[in-house]
Amino acid sequence: MKMVIGVDVSRAFKDKKTGTENYSWHLLCEFAKLKIEAKVRLYLRRDPQISFPENFQTRVISLPRFWTQAGLAFECLKDPPDVLFVPAHTIPQVRRPNLKTVVTVHDLGAEYLPQYHKFPSKIYLNWSTKLAVRFATKIIAVSGATKRDLINRLGADEKKIEVIYEGVDHKNFKYPISNFECKKVLEKYKLEKPFVLFVGTIQPRKNVEGLIRAFAKIVSGSTDGKLKIDQKSSQQFYSASNPRDIASRSIQDGSALVLKKPQKSGQTSSVRDNLSLVIVGNYGWDYEKILSLPKKLGIENRVKFLGYVGEDETPALYNAASVFVLPSFFEGFGLPILEAMACGCPVITSNVSSMPEIAGNAAVLVDPKNDDEIAGKILEVLENEKLQSELKKKGLARAKEFSWEKCAKETFKVLKGIAGGKS
């Protein structure tokens, strides 16, 4: 008898996908491509109206509330799979004692930064994550940083945790794309080059306010002579030959390119005169004060909020941007870093949590709490063509190390091992 792998894909068919929804969707697509000699049972909220391989079967659970803890729990009690995989933080708390479970934990942001998460969702997220960590048969962490957080913060058993990196859709996120495609997207959103790009949910944890303040310093010229940056320590990249080794290394050990001051005089003024900031993403918790900040700083005509932009258009934005900046206070993985790199866009990101691990030696790192430093690094990248070229080259190479196919194969290997069957 073939083993039965149950997969919660309830998030995969959300219209406007972000983090966990994209993760679920891409894993599902890659699972469908694998030669799996097992039954794959998909648990969904509604009929997906798409076809699957013959060994895939669907179970629609039409429950508007308590979908996991009631609907999925009942379905697994009634007809349990050999292993249940939930790609986002939680597992049914009412279940058969012998039901084997695998859960993906993406981050512990609600645990480390509760002030940046909405009540009561942060209560449920912390509760469900703690129970999943305690009772799941196996835990998949999307980064070494998340694995360390699980161990240090929640006391997770290190032997239960497998680090499996997320991937990049290289068919979609690529460099270069056609000028026609870029022009079409830029015209749709009324954008002109040059611009600094941010992609992510508009919420306090992403430090969008810090980026806006840094941008205000750039366009006002207030960074001149006011940056207090240790040139020897802060102007470094984070490097490691093996991405899995990066998680255990200190940022202070990083070494690679050293940022240099601009070579051309007078360039700073022209950059400031024409530069805009483009912010892409769903409006999350407490977004109102972020939207109002540009006006308070007198730069509302230089900052553009596009709202949600799908994966069919974001590659054009990455390709057209002068630099991508992700100055988050906390990330479990930071997929936009790799998407930007895959599109040949220079990247600046934070020197905390998982971001140095994912960026490798291909990004400029900044202290997310230091607006002056963020502003200074943006200017340095914009004004140094050699640095831009090297970041682009290193970024394209770094992005190639990650793929959804690899993620799916490693994930299925874990599921197969837990189920104890043969595929």
KEFI-469011 format. One record per residue (C-alpha): residue number from 0; residue in three letters; z negated, y, x. Coordinates in pm, 1 decimal. Example, Ala and Ser with C-alpha at 12.3 -4.5 7.8 and 13.67 -1.06 7.14 Angstrom:
> 0 | Ala | -780.0 | -450.0 | 1230.0 $
> 1 | Ser | -714.0 | -106.0 | 1367.0 $
This chain:
> 0 | Met | 0.0 | 0.0 | 0.0 $
> 1 | Lys | 93.4 | 343.0 | 132.7 $
> 2 | Met | -185.5 | 583.7 | 196.4 $
> 3 | Val | -210.2 | 885.8 | -32.2 $
> 4 | Ile | -249.4 | 1229.4 | 121.5 $
> 5 | Gly | -369.9 | 1490.8 | -123.7 $
> 6 | Val | -283.0 | 1852.6 | -44.3 $
> 7 | Asp | -408.3 | 2160.8 | -226.6 $
> 8 | Val | -100.3 | 2384.3 | -241.1 $
> 9 | Ser | -233.7 | 2613.9 | -513.1 $
> 10 | Arg | -196.7 | 2916.8 | -285.4 $
> 11 | Ala | 153.7 | 2834.8 | -162.4 $
> 12 | Phe | 335.9 | 2961.3 | -469.8 $
> 13 | Lys | 177.5 | 3302.7 | -498.5 $
> 14 | Asp | 445.6 | 3568.6 | -536.6 $
> 15 | Lys | 315.3 | 3814.6 | -277.2 $
> 16 | Lys | 200.2 | 3589.0 | 3.6 $
> 17 | Thr | -34.0 | 3696.1 | 280.8 $
> 18 | Gly | -254.0 | 3502.6 | 526.0 $
> 19 | Thr | -366.8 | 3176.7 | 366.1 $
> 20 | Glu | -79.1 | 3177.3 | 117.6 $
> 21 | Asn | 179.9 | 3195.3 | 398.3 $
> 22 | Tyr | -9.0 | 2926.9 | 590.2 $
> 23 | Ser | -4.2 | 2694.8 | 287.2 $
> 24 | Trp | 361.8 | 2763.0 | 212.0 $
> 25 | His | 491.5 | 2705.9 | 564.0 $
> 26 | Leu | 287.8 | 2387.7 | 608.0 $
> 27 | Leu | 423.0 | 2254.6 | 277.7 $
> 28 | Cys | 781.3 | 2330.5 | 383.1 $
> 29 | Glu | 733.8 | 2155.0 | 717.3 $
> 30 | Phe | 553.3 | 1856.3 | 561.0 $
> 31 | Ala | 861.3 | 1809.3 | 340.5 $
> 32 | Lys | 1078.6 | 1784.9 | 653.1 $
> 33 | Leu | 864.3 | 1524.2 | 826.8 $
> 34 | Lys | 941.3 | 1154.3 | 793.6 $
> 35 | Ile | 614.1 | 1058.7 | 627.8 $
> 36 | Glu | 579.7 | 699.2 | 512.1 $
> 37 | Ala | 298.5 | 792.0 | 279.0 $
> 38 | Lys | 257.4 | 939.1 | -65.2 $
> 39 | Val | 193.3 | 1311.2 | -58.0 $
> 40 | Arg | 18.8 | 1430.1 | -371.7 $
> 41 | Leu | 43.7 | 1805.0 | -427.9 $
> 42 | Tyr | -216.8 | 1979.2 | -641.4 $
> 43 | Leu | -78.6 | 2297.8 | -801.7 $
> 44 | Arg | -165.6 | 2561.3 | -1059.6 $
> 45 | Arg | 179.1 | 2551.3 | -1222.3 $
> 46 | Asp | 509.9 | 2369.2 | -1205.1 $
> 47 | Pro | 680.5 | 2501.4 | -888.9 $
> 48 | Gln | 1032.3 | 2448.3 | -1026.2 $
> 49 | Ile | 1155.5 | 2315.1 | -692.4 $
> 50 | Ser | 1242.7 | 1965.4 | -572.9 $
> 51 | Phe | 1042.6 | 1762.7 | -321.7 $
> 52 | Pro | 1115.2 | 1443.3 | -123.8 $
> 53 | Glu | 1082.5 | 1116.1 | -318.8 $
> 54 | Asn | 744.3 | 1035.1 | -164.7 $
> 55 | Phe | 598.9 | 1364.3 | -291.7 $
> 56 | Gln | 432.3 | 1382.3 | -631.8 $
> 57 | Thr | 282.5 | 1679.9 | -811.9 $
> 58 | Arg | -34.6 | 1717.6 | -1015.0 $
> 59 | Val | -50.0 | 2043.7 | -1210.5 $
> 60 | Ile | -402.5 | 2165.2 | -1283.5 $
> 61 | Ser | -379.0 | 2441.5 | -1543.4 $
> 62 | Leu | -722.1 | 2591.6 | -1515.9 $
> 63 | Pro | -752.3 | 2972.4 | -1495.9 $
> 64 | Arg | -1100.2 | 2972.8 | -1340.1 $
> 65 | Phe | -1304.4 | 2742.0 | -1115.8 $
> 66 | Trp | -980.5 | 2573.9 | -1011.9 $
> 67 | Thr | -1122.2 | 2407.2 | -698.8 $
> 68 | Gln | -1478.1 | 2331.9 | -807.1 $
> 69 | Ala | -1382.2 | 2206.3 | -1154.3 $
> 70 | Gly | -1010.3 | 2125.8 | -1182.8 $
> 71 | Leu | -942.3 | 1984.5 | -837.1 $
> 72 | Ala | -1284.1 | 1818.5 | -829.0 $
> 73 | Phe | -1216.3 | 1633.7 | -1158.2 $
> 74 | Glu | -866.8 | 1526.9 | -1049.3 $
> 75 | Cys | -1004.0 | 1378.6 | -725.6 $
> 76 | Leu | -1284.9 | 1203.6 | -909.9 $
> 77 | Lys | -1038.2 | 1050.9 | -1154.6 $
> 78 | Asp | -773.7 | 945.1 | -901.9 $
> 79 | Pro | -887.6 | 1007.1 | -545.3 $
> 80 | Pro | -641.4 | 1028.5 | -253.9 $
> 81 | Asp | -718.4 | 863.0 | 78.6 $
> 82 | Val | -771.0 | 1208.7 | 225.5 $
> 83 | Leu | -778.6 | 1553.6 | 66.8 $
> 84 | Phe | -650.1 | 1850.6 | 266.4 $
> 85 | Val | -748.5 | 2201.0 | 156.7 $
> 86 | Pro | -583.8 | 2471.2 | 371.9 $
> 87 | Ala | -836.6 | 2745.6 | 299.9 $
> 88 | His | -1213.4 | 2732.8 | 353.7 $
> 89 | Thr | -1340.1 | 2532.1 | 58.4 $
> 90 | Ile | -1357.0 | 2175.0 | -71.9 $
> 91 | Pro | -1476.5 | 2040.0 | -410.5 $
> 92 | Gln | -1854.1 | 2012.1 | -401.5 $
> 93 | Val | -1858.6 | 1743.8 | -672.9 $
> 94 | Arg | -1665.0 | 1450.9 | -531.4 $
> 95 | Arg | -1683.8 | 1081.8 | -458.4 $
> 96 | Pro | -1908.6 | 1007.0 | -159.0 $
> 97 | Asn | -1627.1 | 822.4 | 16.6 $
> 98 | Leu | -1361.6 | 1092.2 | -33.1 $
> 99 | Lys | -1242.8 | 1202.6 | 308.0 $
> 100 | Thr | -1170.5 | 1572.5 | 336.1 $
> 101 | Val | -1001.5 | 1805.2 | 584.4 $
> 102 | Val | -1037.1 | 2182.2 | 548.6 $
> 103 | Thr | -882.6 | 2472.0 | 739.5 $
> 104 | Val | -1114.1 | 2760.7 | 824.3 $
> 105 | His | -918.6 | 3073.4 | 908.1 $
> 106 | Asp | -1201.5 | 3306.8 | 1006.1 $
> 107 | Leu | -1564.7 | 3398.5 | 949.4 $
> 108 | Gly | -1497.9 | 3764.2 | 880.5 $
> 109 | Ala | -1719.2 | 3770.5 | 571.9 $
> 110 | Glu | -2000.9 | 3623.5 | 780.8 $
> 111 | Tyr | -1968.4 | 3859.1 | 1078.5 $
> 112 | Leu | -1859.9 | 4174.0 | 892.8 $
> 113 | Pro | -2005.6 | 4150.4 | 540.2 $
> 114 | Gln | -1981.5 | 4528.7 | 497.5 $
> 115 | Tyr | -1602.6 | 4498.3 | 507.8 $
> 116 | His | -1575.2 | 4240.3 | 229.7 $
> 117 | Lys | -1596.8 | 4286.2 | -145.4 $
> 118 | Phe | -1886.5 | 4160.1 | -353.0 $
> 119 | Pro | -1904.8 | 3897.5 | -502.3 $
> 120 | Ser | -1608.8 | 3734.2 | -325.8 $
> 121 | Lys | -1788.6 | 3749.4 | 9.2 $
> 122 | Ile | -2082.7 | 3558.0 | -140.8 $
> 123 | Tyr | -1855.7 | 3278.7 | -264.7 $
> 124 | Leu | -1655.4 | 3275.0 | 57.8 $
> 125 | Asn | -1964.8 | 3244.2 | 277.1 $
> 126 | Trp | -2118.5 | 2979.7 | 48.5 $
> 127 | Ser | -1805.3 | 2768.0 | 20.4 $
> 128 | Thr | -1729.4 | 2791.1 | 392.6 $
> 129 | Lys | -2080.6 | 2683.4 | 491.3 $
> 130 | Leu | -2068.3 | 2383.7 | 257.2 $
> 131 | Ala | -1718.3 | 2289.0 | 373.1 $
> 132 | Val | -1826.4 | 2306.7 | 736.5 $
> 133 | Arg | -2126.5 | 2088.4 | 660.4 $
> 134 | Phe | -1962.7 | 1823.2 | 444.1 $
> 135 | Ala | -1592.3 | 1810.5 | 538.6 $
> 136 | Thr | -1485.2 | 1505.6 | 735.8 $
> 137 | Lys | -1275.5 | 1723.1 | 966.7 $
> 138 | Ile | -1235.0 | 2097.7 | 1018.8 $
> 139 | Ile | -916.7 | 2262.5 | 1137.4 $
> 140 | Ala | -976.2 | 2597.7 | 1309.3 $
> 141 | Val | -671.4 | 2819.8 | 1355.0 $
> 142 | Ser | -791.6 | 2950.6 | 1691.0 $
> 143 | Gly | -1038.9 | 2878.5 | 1966.0 $
> 144 | Ala | -1221.6 | 3195.9 | 1865.1 $
> 145 | Thr | -1271.5 | 3060.7 | 1513.0 $
> 146 | Lys | -1392.4 | 2730.3 | 1655.2 $
> 147 | Arg | -1654.0 | 2912.4 | 1864.0 $
> 148 | Asp | -1761.4 | 3115.8 | 1562.2 $
> 149 | Leu | -1805.6 | 2798.2 | 1356.1 $
> 150 | Ile | -2024.3 | 2646.3 | 1624.2 $
> 151 | Asn | -2224.9 | 2955.8 | 1714.3 $
> 152 | Arg | -2266.8 | 3105.2 | 1367.4 $
> 153 | Leu | -2271.2 | 2807.3 | 1131.9 $
> 154 | Gly | -2389.4 | 2532.5 | 1365.6 $
> 155 | Ala | -2077.4 | 2323.5 | 1309.6 $
> 156 | Asp | -2041.4 | 1992.7 | 1490.6 $
> 157 | Glu | -1795.8 | 2058.0 | 1773.7 $
> 158 | Lys | -1662.1 | 1702.0 | 1746.8 $
> 159 | Lys | -1550.7 | 1767.9 | 1387.9 $
> 160 | Ile | -1335.0 | 2066.4 | 1480.5 $
> 161 | Glu | -969.3 | 2053.6 | 1579.2 $
> 162 | Val | -793.1 | 2372.6 | 1690.5 $
> 163 | Ile | -439.7 | 2389.5 | 1549.1 $
> 164 | Tyr | -256.9 | 2718.4 | 1587.0 $
> 165 | Glu | -52.0 | 2873.5 | 1310.6 $
> 166 | Gly | 320.5 | 2914.6 | 1364.0 $
> 167 | Val | 607.4 | 3159.7 | 1347.5 $
> 168 | Asp | 911.9 | 3126.3 | 1123.7 $
> 169 | His | 1168.3 | 3174.2 | 1399.9 $
> 170 | Lys | 1463.6 | 3155.3 | 1161.3 $
> 171 | Asn | 1336.3 | 3468.0 | 991.8 $
> 172 | Phe | 1139.6 | 3655.0 | 1258.0 $
> 173 | Lys | 1390.7 | 3694.5 | 1538.8 $
> 174 | Tyr | 1544.0 | 3938.6 | 1782.5 $
> 175 | Pro | 1785.2 | 4097.2 | 1752.9 $
> 176 | Ile | 1888.5 | 4120.3 | 1390.4 $
> 177 | Ser | 2202.1 | 4299.1 | 1278.9 $
> 178 | Asn | 2216.8 | 4678.5 | 1277.0 $
> 179 | Phe | 2338.8 | 4657.5 | 918.1 $
> 180 | Glu | 2029.4 | 4465.4 | 810.7 $
> 181 | Cys | 1797.4 | 4706.7 | 990.8 $
> 182 | Lys | 1974.3 | 5010.9 | 849.1 $
> 183 | Lys | 1959.6 | 4870.1 | 495.8 $
> 184 | Val | 1582.8 | 4822.2 | 508.5 $
> 185 | Leu | 1516.8 | 5158.3 | 676.2 $
> 186 | Glu | 1726.9 | 5337.3 | 415.7 $
> 187 | Lys | 1552.6 | 5154.3 | 131.7 $
> 188 | Tyr | 1211.6 | 5280.0 | 247.8 $
> 189 | Lys | 1344.1 | 5616.7 | 372.1 $
> 190 | Leu | 1232.0 | 5555.3 | 729.5 $
> 191 | Glu | 1359.4 | 5707.6 | 1050.8 $
> 192 | Lys | 1295.7 | 5608.9 | 1410.0 $
> 193 | Pro | 1075.9 | 5633.6 | 1607.5 $
> 194 | Phe | 774.7 | 5492.6 | 1427.8 $
> 195 | Val | 452.7 | 5305.0 | 1497.8 $
> 196 | Leu | 411.9 | 5000.6 | 1272.5 $
> 197 | Phe | 110.5 | 4828.5 | 1118.3 $
> 198 | Val | 139.2 | 4514.0 | 904.4 $
> 199 | Gly | -162.4 | 4366.7 | 725.6 $
> 200 | Thr | -382.5 | 4402.5 | 419.2 $
> 201 | Ile | -498.3 | 4761.9 | 372.7 $
> 202 | Gln | -873.7 | 4718.1 | 400.1 $
> 203 | Pro | -1156.2 | 4840.3 | 628.0 $
> 204 | Arg | -1170.5 | 4523.6 | 841.3 $
> 205 | Lys | -819.4 | 4590.6 | 969.8 $
> 206 | Asn | -930.2 | 4926.8 | 1111.9 $
> 207 | Val | -637.1 | 5110.5 | 956.3 $
> 208 | Glu | -853.2 | 5423.5 | 951.1 $
> 209 | Gly | -898.1 | 5401.7 | 1327.6 $
> 210 | Leu | -522.7 | 5371.7 | 1371.5 $
> 211 | Ile | -461.0 | 5673.1 | 1146.8 $
> 212 | Arg | -716.1 | 5879.5 | 1338.7 $
> 213 | Ala | -556.7 | 5773.3 | 1668.0 $
> 214 | Phe | -214.2 | 5866.7 | 1534.2 $
> 215 | Ala | -348.8 | 6207.0 | 1429.3 $
> 216 | Lys | -464.6 | 6262.7 | 1786.9 $
> 217 | Ile | -116.2 | 6180.0 | 1913.8 $
> 218 | Val | 75.1 | 6414.5 | 1683.9 $
> 219 | Ser | -176.9 | 6696.8 | 1732.4 $
> 220 | Gly | -176.4 | 6658.5 | 2110.0 $
> 221 | Ser | -555.7 | 6622.6 | 2117.3 $
> 222 | Thr | -537.3 | 6325.7 | 2355.6 $
> 223 | Asp | -437.7 | 6548.3 | 2650.1 $
> 224 | Gly | -707.3 | 6539.2 | 2914.9 $
> 225 | Lys | -960.9 | 6388.4 | 2677.0 $
> 226 | Leu | -910.1 | 6018.6 | 2725.9 $
> 227 | Lys | -1196.8 | 5857.5 | 2907.6 $
> 228 | Ile | -1045.6 | 5527.3 | 3010.6 $
> 229 | Asp | -1138.5 | 5319.4 | 3311.0 $
> 230 | Gln | -794.0 | 5266.9 | 3463.3 $
> 231 | Lys | -898.6 | 4954.1 | 3653.2 $
> 232 | Ser | -1056.5 | 4764.8 | 3366.0 $
> 233 | Ser | -903.7 | 4889.7 | 3042.1 $
> 234 | Gln | -539.5 | 4901.9 | 3152.8 $
> 235 | Gln | -507.6 | 4527.9 | 3177.2 $
> 236 | Phe | -343.0 | 4251.4 | 2986.1 $
> 237 | Tyr | -513.1 | 3927.5 | 2901.6 $
> 238 | Ser | -348.3 | 3632.5 | 3070.6 $
> 239 | Ala | -382.5 | 3257.2 | 3086.6 $
> 240 | Ser | -130.3 | 2985.4 | 3153.7 $
> 241 | Asn | -240.1 | 2762.2 | 2867.8 $
> 242 | Pro | -305.5 | 2921.8 | 2524.4 $
> 243 | Arg | -592.1 | 2679.4 | 2458.8 $
> 244 | Asp | -763.4 | 2792.9 | 2779.1 $
> 245 | Ile | -757.7 | 3155.4 | 2669.7 $
> 246 | Ala | -1026.3 | 3102.1 | 2407.7 $
> 247 | Ser | -1288.6 | 3018.2 | 2667.7 $
> 248 | Arg | -1208.4 | 3300.1 | 2909.0 $
> 249 | Ser | -1362.4 | 3644.2 | 2925.6 $
> 250 | Ile | -1147.7 | 3947.9 | 2868.3 $
> 251 | Gln | -1275.6 | 4088.3 | 3194.6 $
> 252 | Asp | -1096.4 | 3806.5 | 3376.8 $
> 253 | Gly | -756.4 | 3915.4 | 3243.5 $
> 254 | Ser | -490.1 | 4026.4 | 3484.6 $
> 255 | Ala | -126.5 | 4109.7 | 3453.6 $
> 256 | Leu | 66.2 | 4432.5 | 3416.1 $
> 257 | Val | -111.3 | 4761.1 | 3481.9 $
> 258 | Leu | -12.9 | 5048.4 | 3258.1 $
> 259 | Lys | 121.3 | 5349.6 | 3440.9 $
> 260 | Lys | 135.2 | 5714.3 | 3352.0 $
> 261 | Pro | 467.2 | 5843.4 | 3217.2 $
> 262 | Gln | 727.5 | 5922.9 | 3477.9 $
> 263 | Lys | 918.9 | 6185.3 | 3281.0 $
> 264 | Ser | 775.5 | 6529.1 | 3217.1 $
> 265 | Gly | 819.1 | 6685.8 | 2876.5 $
> 266 | Gln | 866.4 | 6353.5 | 2701.7 $
> 267 | Thr | 526.9 | 6357.2 | 2533.5 $
> 268 | Ser | 615.2 | 6655.4 | 2318.2 $
> 269 | Ser | 937.1 | 6501.6 | 2186.7 $
> 270 | Val | 761.4 | 6176.4 | 2101.1 $
> 271 | Arg | 493.2 | 6361.0 | 1907.0 $
> 272 | Asp | 743.5 | 6578.9 | 1726.3 $
> 273 | Asn | 941.0 | 6290.6 | 1577.7 $
> 274 | Leu | 691.1 | 6005.2 | 1554.7 $
> 275 | Ser | 571.5 | 5859.7 | 1224.0 $
> 276 | Leu | 325.0 | 5585.8 | 1130.4 $
> 277 | Val | 443.2 | 5313.6 | 891.5 $
> 278 | Ile | 174.0 | 5104.1 | 722.3 $
> 279 | Val | 280.6 | 4783.2 | 545.9 $
> 280 | Gly | 63.9 | 4555.9 | 335.5 $
> 281 | Asn | -111.0 | 4480.2 | 7.7 $
> 282 | Tyr | -384.6 | 4717.2 | -98.6 $
> 283 | Gly | -710.3 | 4531.7 | -45.7 $
> 284 | Trp | -1073.6 | 4616.3 | -99.0 $
> 285 | Asp | -1181.7 | 4979.4 | -54.9 $
> 286 | Tyr | -827.3 | 5094.2 | 19.1 $
> 287 | Glu | -855.4 | 5430.9 | -156.6 $
> 288 | Lys | -1030.3 | 5609.6 | 129.5 $
> 289 | Ile | -767.3 | 5474.0 | 370.6 $
> 290 | Leu | -485.5 | 5614.5 | 157.1 $
> 291 | Ser | -655.5 | 5954.3 | 139.6 $
> 292 | Leu | -728.0 | 5985.6 | 513.9 $
> 293 | Pro | -385.9 | 6116.5 | 628.2 $
> 294 | Lys | -414.6 | 6412.4 | 391.5 $
> 295 | Lys | -765.1 | 6491.6 | 516.3 $
> 296 | Leu | -628.4 | 6495.5 | 871.5 $
> 297 | Gly | -325.9 | 6705.2 | 776.3 $
> 298 | Ile | -69.4 | 6439.5 | 866.3 $
> 299 | Glu | 25.0 | 6307.6 | 520.9 $
> 300 | Asn | 393.2 | 6384.1 | 585.1 $
> 301 | Arg | 388.3 | 6166.7 | 897.4 $
> 302 | Val | 220.8 | 5853.8 | 751.8 $
> 303 | Lys | 407.6 | 5625.0 | 513.0 $
> 304 | Phe | 239.6 | 5352.6 | 306.7 $
> 305 | Leu | 502.3 | 5101.1 | 194.2 $
> 306 | Gly | 275.7 | 4857.8 | 10.2 $
> 307 | Tyr | 366.8 | 4489.3 | 17.9 $
> 308 | Val | 692.4 | 4405.1 | 196.5 $
> 309 | Gly | 818.6 | 4047.3 | 188.2 $
> 310 | Glu | 920.7 | 3827.8 | 479.8 $
> 311 | Asp | 1285.1 | 3899.0 | 400.0 $
> 312 | Glu | 1239.7 | 4263.7 | 507.3 $
> 313 | Thr | 950.9 | 4278.6 | 754.9 $
> 314 | Pro | 1163.2 | 4139.7 | 1043.8 $
> 315 | Ala | 1384.9 | 4448.9 | 1017.8 $
> 316 | Leu | 1078.3 | 4673.2 | 1036.5 $
> 317 | Tyr | 948.0 | 4490.2 | 1343.6 $
> 318 | Asn | 1290.2 | 4515.2 | 1509.1 $
> 319 | Ala | 1315.7 | 4887.1 | 1438.1 $
> 320 | Ala | 959.3 | 4985.1 | 1532.0 $
> 321 | Ser | 881.7 | 5140.8 | 1869.9 $
> 322 | Val | 546.5 | 4963.7 | 1887.5 $
> 323 | Phe | 336.0 | 4741.1 | 1661.4 $
> 324 | Val | -39.4 | 4805.7 | 1650.9 $
> 325 | Leu | -304.2 | 4569.7 | 1509.7 $
> 326 | Pro | -642.3 | 4727.9 | 1593.0 $
> 327 | Ser | -854.2 | 4497.9 | 1370.6 $
> 328 | Phe | -1227.7 | 4458.9 | 1411.9 $
> 329 | Phe | -1194.9 | 4086.2 | 1342.3 $
> 330 | Glu | -915.3 | 3830.4 | 1303.0 $
> 331 | Gly | -920.1 | 3453.5 | 1276.7 $
> 332 | Phe | -568.1 | 3433.1 | 1415.1 $
> 333 | Gly | -358.2 | 3749.1 | 1377.5 $
> 334 | Leu | -14.8 | 3617.5 | 1279.0 $
> 335 | Pro | 154.6 | 3963.0 | 1270.1 $
> 336 | Ile | 103.4 | 3977.8 | 1648.3 $
> 337 | Leu | 339.5 | 3683.9 | 1694.9 $
> 338 | Glu | 580.5 | 3797.7 | 1425.7 $
> 339 | Ala | 618.7 | 4131.9 | 1602.2 $
> 340 | Met | 667.8 | 3960.7 | 1937.2 $
> 341 | Ala | 930.1 | 3726.8 | 1791.4 $
> 342 | Cys | 1118.0 | 4038.4 | 1678.2 $
> 343 | Gly | 1110.5 | 4198.8 | 2022.5 $
> 344 | Cys | 854.6 | 4465.1 | 1932.9 $
> 345 | Pro | 593.6 | 4574.3 | 2192.3 $
> 346 | Val | 241.6 | 4491.8 | 2071.7 $
> 347 | Ile | -93.9 | 4665.8 | 2103.0 $
> 348 | Thr | -393.1 | 4480.4 | 1961.9 $
> 349 | Ser | -772.3 | 4459.3 | 1983.0 $
> 350 | Asn | -965.6 | 4303.5 | 2268.4 $
> 351 | Val | -1201.9 | 4116.4 | 2032.5 $
> 352 | Ser | -1221.9 | 3785.9 | 1840.8 $
> 353 | Ser | -897.4 | 3584.3 | 1837.2 $
> 354 | Met | -651.8 | 3859.6 | 1921.3 $
> 355 | Pro | -655.8 | 3829.2 | 2304.0 $
> 356 | Glu | -621.2 | 3451.8 | 2263.2 $
> 357 | Ile | -312.3 | 3477.6 | 2044.7 $
> 358 | Ala | -150.8 | 3765.9 | 2233.5 $
> 359 | Gly | -185.4 | 3596.0 | 2570.8 $
> 360 | Asn | -41.3 | 3807.4 | 2853.2 $
> 361 | Ala | 213.1 | 3974.1 | 2626.8 $
> 362 | Ala | 24.4 | 4263.8 | 2467.2 $
> 363 | Val | -178.2 | 4570.8 | 2553.9 $
> 364 | Leu | -542.3 | 4530.5 | 2455.6 $
> 365 | Val | -764.7 | 4809.2 | 2324.0 $
> 366 | Asp | -1121.7 | 4862.0 | 2209.3 $
> 367 | Pro | -1084.8 | 4889.4 | 1828.4 $
> 368 | Lys | -1383.3 | 5124.8 | 1812.6 $
> 369 | Asn | -1227.0 | 5375.0 | 2053.8 $
> 370 | Asp | -973.6 | 5598.8 | 1877.2 $
> 371 | Asp | -892.9 | 5786.3 | 2199.2 $
> 372 | Glu | -808.2 | 5463.8 | 2376.3 $
> 373 | Ile | -585.2 | 5346.1 | 2090.8 $
> 374 | Ala | -402.5 | 5679.7 | 2095.2 $
> 375 | Gly | -365.5 | 5672.6 | 2471.9 $
> 376 | Lys | -225.5 | 5320.6 | 2479.7 $
> 377 | Ile | 27.4 | 5400.1 | 2207.7 $
> 378 | Leu | 150.3 | 5698.0 | 2409.6 $
> 379 | Glu | 165.0 | 5495.8 | 2730.1 $
> 380 | Val | 382.3 | 5231.3 | 2566.8 $
> 381 | Leu | 608.0 | 5488.4 | 2400.5 $
> 382 | Glu | 662.5 | 5678.7 | 2725.1 $
> 383 | Asn | 710.9 | 5389.6 | 2965.3 $
> 384 | Glu | 1046.8 | 5217.6 | 2919.5 $
> 385 | Lys | 974.2 | 4962.8 | 3191.9 $
> 386 | Leu | 652.9 | 4863.3 | 3017.2 $
> 387 | Gln | 833.1 | 4838.4 | 2682.5 $
> 388 | Ser | 1093.4 | 4607.1 | 2835.9 $
> 389 | Glu | 832.7 | 4386.3 | 2997.2 $
> 390 | Leu | 625.4 | 4366.0 | 2679.9 $
> 391 | Lys | 935.9 | 4271.2 | 2484.1 $
> 392 | Lys | 1028.2 | 3999.1 | 2734.5 $
> 393 | Lys | 677.7 | 3854.9 | 2751.7 $
> 394 | Gly | 635.0 | 3880.4 | 2375.1 $
> 395 | Leu | 953.2 | 3688.2 | 2297.5 $
> 396 | Ala | 842.7 | 3411.2 | 2535.7 $
> 397 | Arg | 491.1 | 3404.3 | 2393.0 $
> 398 | Ala | 610.9 | 3375.9 | 2032.1 $
> 399 | Lys | 822.0 | 3071.4 | 2120.5 $
> 400 | Glu | 501.8 | 2879.7 | 2201.5 $
> 401 | Phe | 409.4 | 2879.7 | 1832.0 $
> 402 | Ser | 598.7 | 2714.1 | 1545.8 $
> 403 | Trp | 521.4 | 2589.0 | 1195.4 $
> 404 | Glu | 685.8 | 2258.2 | 1281.5 $
> 405 | Lys | 432.5 | 2205.7 | 1561.8 $
> 406 | Cys | 148.9 | 2315.8 | 1334.1 $
> 407 | Ala | 256.9 | 2069.9 | 1061.3 $
> 408 | Lys | 294.5 | 1776.3 | 1300.6 $
> 409 | Glu | -49.9 | 1833.5 | 1452.1 $
> 410 | Thr | -203.1 | 1877.6 | 1106.7 $
> 411 | Phe | -47.9 | 1558.8 | 973.2 $
> 412 | Lys | -168.5 | 1370.3 | 1280.6 $
> 413 | Val | -524.0 | 1476.3 | 1187.1 $
> 414 | Leu | -475.1 | 1373.1 | 822.5 $
> 415 | Lys | -331.9 | 1036.7 | 923.2 $
> 416 | Gly | -620.8 | 972.7 | 1159.2 $
> 417 | Ile | -882.1 | 1061.7 | 898.5 $
> 418 | Ala | -715.5 | 851.4 | 628.9 $
> 419 | Gly | -708.1 | 558.3 | 867.5 $
> 420 | Gly | -359.0 | 457.8 | 764.1 $
> 421 | Lys | -20.6 | 441.1 | 926.8 $
> 422 | Ser | 265.9 | 669.1 | 849.9 $
